[in-house]
Amino acid sequence: MEIKLIASDMDDTLLNKDCQISPRNEAAIRKALDAGKIFLIATGRMYVSVRPYAQKLGLDVPLVTYNGALVKGSLSGKVYYEHKMKLSTANEVLEYCREKGYYLQLYVGDSILIKQENECSRMYTKISGIQTTAIGEALYHTDEEPYKI
């Protein structure tokens, strides 16, 4: 059976500890592309965090982001698939996390919403390159369907 498509996760797979595509990985991707294979990224990360890596590689492919909740073209921006959380479900989860005192990040559109900045949010910004937005207690109720919590 011939391999036609290679899908890779980002963190600790495609990217090294410095959140970069290593020269070795980039060479392997280029070799696969030259052989006519399709290479795409499938990750829990948000689209805006993944797109720069795909662009660096010159990939014109769908990117599987938010653990599959959004599949969107890396260069075209075409949405192939989108499935956000139901608003009622999201608000139930948010309330549960508030009651338990859990740290959470709410992914709405291209934004990451948090209650307040802390070590977890700073670490995520460093890894993803995306700034979080602290909104206090408003975090625990959303009027927009999120991609992920």
Secondary structure, DSSP 8 states (H G I E B T S, - for coil): ----EEEE-IIIIIB-TTSSB-HHHHHHHHHHHHTT-EEEEB-SS-HHHHHHHHHHHT--SEEEEGGGTEEEETTT--EEEE----HHHHHHHHHHHHHHT----EEETTEEEESS--HHHHHHHHHH---EEE-GGGGG--SS--SB-
